[in-house]
Amino acid sequence: MHLSAHTHYQAELDAGRFCIQHCPQCHQHVFTPRELCPHCGASPLRWVRASGLGTVYSSTTIARKEDVGGNYNVALIDLDEGVRMMSRVEGVAPVGVRIGQRVQAHVAQKDGRGLVLFQPAVQGGVA
Ligand SMILES: [Zn+2]
């Protein structure tokens, strides 16, 4: 059975694994999941475990009422593999997320689906 790239990505997350794609032809990492390499058009792409380490590229605080969880942040994270993804940095106040901050991914489970979230990296300092 052939799963679409996005379905495969979500299935890995549901099993607690954060995977991205790697192109065997031009050796670049690929995210978001797709069928063809966006750089050179090669197919199929290989699945590899992401290191989970990245750097905050931008962060926006979204206002939300306290009774539904309070403010949260939406961040663009540059993974060390060279791809950018949208996620959320937790474990720090939304306004405390800094551009250039080193972060570490983990897979959270919400309503039975895996989800990539980030928290400040313990080691690695500022990129
Ligand atoms: Zn390629």
Residues whose N, C-alpha, C, O or C-beta is under 5 A from the ligand:
A	BS01	ZN	C23 Q25 C26 C37 H39 C40 G41 A42
